[in-house]
């Protein structure tokens, strides 16, 4: 016998019908199930009208609606404010309970608390479930029941905690016969992108929806064994490109982790490395939950408080350097290629995210928060926890971050990970005529080589806006000043440890 007559499933970051925890629980506990999605006006109002994520979400919502219709239901879509619209819709539909999957970002948790309060005042139950992570923030803790602040022991405990049940799929697709059409009079038309205030000329940057996710995953599964060898080279097809699908839940994290874990158990080193990346994602979820000061709205703080005392470069010169970094005009080809990649596509290769973040914070001496905000505005796969964790890792201010004296050399990184200059030539075509040797540092090329490539530095391509060796010395001094008593002592030569 059903627990509830009518249940309402509120889709958010879980835009799929298969292996969906909230949908499964609603279908198995309610006699009739309705489904809803709200395009949040508050979130959308802060985005550029050409934001690439909105077409992806829109296309994924259309696919989800089609899937639900084929099974006898439909998706009720609103363009409004979930805090008001979900309780109002639940009452309009006569729902006894609302089901949703948990979201871990501070603003989302505050929103859900507000919705829960309103629903409770109307005697409507509100249930949330773990779905976008294999383990919730309190599932993987130290022996003293404390959150982990170092990744390697967290990963070890994560793997020890893993059981077959943790990766078992929710058979939501086997119970779709409980889906119901919206009651008469309840509007559920899909708004167009134009009605939402966004351009649709280019469509989503990646294949959208569950179908797009499986296309990418099927392709990656054939390459997974090579992941550890290829993932650091931006000119190679090494990554899974599934980040945006993880962000919006168009594919279950359990399915991805299960495939990687099974392959790892059979000795697949590439799968082992990729599973580690999925665990990093959950590590940063845990950090954001247990240390919310790192992601406070409008005031992101350093995980290590002493690093908030760093005196970052400010003023006109710093602003000009930041603008050059954003535009891909720093004079360092790999940095510029990476920034042009994100500007053109909303995607940036993971190795390059580390390179450009190190360059901004430790070559230009600019506050990591400015880079974090720039990535937030552009990345298709933006996750607050991962973006914040990655930037604080690069700035050495975060959880299990690289030591402050380890500084990426952008030229060495370029020679190591794009040795033939293939990636650089694609995004920085004005220097494509340089040799494989010269393309990594055009300012070191001989005049005849520059002339043959039809390049005049300062005209077709900029001179470096900073000298790396001089910047490294300034960074070491900047960080030495703020480090408190008891900090690890830097020994001579440490500054060269990761200058590669």
Secondary structure, DSSP 8 states (H G I E B T S, - for coil): --SEEEEEEEESS---STT-HHHHHHHHHEEEEEEEEEEEHHHHHTS-TT-HHHHHHHHHHHHHHHHHHHTT--EEEEEE-HHHHHHHHHHHHT-SEEEEE---SHHHHHHHHHHHHHHHHTT-EEEEE--SSSS-TTTS--TTS----SHHHHHHHHHHH--GGGG----GGGGGGGB----TT-------HHHHT---SS--SS--HHHHHHHHHHHHHTTGGGHHHHTT-TTS--S---HHHHHHTSS-HHHHHHHHHHHHHTT-HHHHHHHHHHHHHHHHHHHHHHTGGGG-TT----SSGGGGG-----SHHHHHHHHHHHHT-SS-HHHHHHHHHHHHHS---HHHHHHHHHIIIIIS---HHHHHHHHHHH-TT--HHHHHHHHHHHHT-STT---TT----HHHHHHHHSTT-HHHHHH-GGGTTS-TTGGG-GGGS-HHHHHHTT--BTTTB---SS-HHHHHHHHHHHHHHH--TT-----TTGGGTT--
